[in-house]
Amino acid sequence: TIYRFGSERTSRPIEVYIKEGKVVFIKKRPTVNDKLFLKDYLEKFGDPEFTLYSSLNEFKAYVFFNEGLVVIAHQGERGDVYELRYFLPTTPEEFLETWGEDLSSNPQLQPSY
């Protein structure tokens, strides 16, 4: 079951995935006021186990399997965080099969907006 909750970004609610009465996945876009940057996550958790391409140009997904965290951030110098995804720690294979359907090991050629 997926629940969507309003957020300051009304066009993109927080998504909470529930399975057997437990939260198994959360997808959230921070607001501009949150001021989240990739470097902060790298300092806290070290290098990600996987770096994947997002379906959006100029953004990559940095996956920390042991932390149950994906940080999708701009590839520019600041590394502004576009989206955070929280999941139960798992293997790379299970993550890609369950939660990584929109991520790829190859760059996607999408139009920039």
C-alpha positions in Angstrom: 0.0 0.0 0.0 1.3 3.5 -0.9 0.3 6.5 1.1 1.0 10.0 -0.1 1.2 12.9 2.3 1.2 16.6 1.4 4.4 18.5 1.8 5.7 22.0 1.1 6.2 20.7 -2.5 2.6 20.2 -3.2 3.4 18.8 -6.7 5.4 16.0 -5.2 4.0 14.5 -1.9 6.0 12.3 0.4 5.4 8.7 -0.5 5.3 6.0 2.2 5.2 2.3 1.2 3.6 -0.1 3.7 3.9 -3.9 3.5 2.4 -6.2 6.2 1.8 -3.2 8.5 5.4 -1.9 8.3 7.0 1.0 6.5 9.4 -0.5 3.9 10.2 2.5 1.7 9.9 6.3 1.8 10.5 8.8 -1.0 10.8 12.5 -0.3 12.0 15.6 -2.1 13.5 18.1 0.3 12.5 21.7 -0.1 14.8 24.6 -1.0 14.8 25.6 2.7 16.2 22.2 3.7 19.6 23.0 2.1 20.8 19.4 1.8 24.0 18.6 -0.1 25.6 15.4 -1.2 28.9 16.2 0.6 27.1 16.1 4.0 26.0 12.5 3.3 29.4 11.5 2.0 31.0 12.9 5.2 28.6 11.0 7.4 28.5 7.6 5.6 31.6 7.6 3.4 31.6 6.5 -0.2 28.3 4.9 -1.5 28.3 1.3 -2.4 26.7 2.1 -5.7 26.4 5.2 -7.9 23.7 5.0 -10.4 22.2 7.3 -13.0 18.8 8.9 -12.3 16.3 9.3 -15.1 17.0 13.0 -14.9 20.0 14.5 -16.6 22.7 15.9 -14.4 21.5 13.9 -11.4 23.0 10.7 -9.9 21.8 8.3 -7.3 24.2 7.5 -4.5 23.1 4.3 -2.8 24.1 3.4 0.8 22.8 -0.2 1.2 23.9 -0.6 4.8 22.2 2.7 5.7 19.0 2.0 3.7 19.5 5.4 1.9 19.5 6.7 -1.7 20.6 10.3 -2.2 19.7 11.7 -5.6 21.8 14.8 -6.1 22.9 17.2 -8.8 26.3 16.3 -10.3 27.4 20.0 -10.1 29.9 21.3 -7.6 27.3 21.9 -4.8 25.6 18.6 -5.1 22.2 19.8 -4.2 20.0 17.0 -3.0 16.9 16.4 -5.3 15.4 13.4 -3.6 15.9 11.1 -0.6 14.8 7.5 -0.5 14.8 5.4 2.6 14.5 1.6 2.5 15.2 -1.4 4.7 18.9 -2.3 4.4 19.2 -5.0 1.7 21.5 -6.4 -1.0 22.2 -4.5 -4.2 20.3 -7.1 -6.2 17.2 -7.0 -4.1 17.4 -3.2 -4.0 17.6 -2.8 -7.8 14.8 -5.3 -8.3 12.5 -3.8 -5.7 13.2 -0.1 -5.5 15.7 0.8 -8.3 13.5 0.4 -11.3 14.0 4.0 -12.4 17.8 3.9 -11.8 20.4 2.7 -14.2 24.1 1.9 -14.5 24.1 3.7 -17.8 23.4 7.4 -18.4 20.0 8.2 -19.8 19.7 10.7 -22.5 16.8 12.7 -21.4 15.9 16.3 -22.3 17.0 18.8 -19.7 14.3 21.1 -18.3 
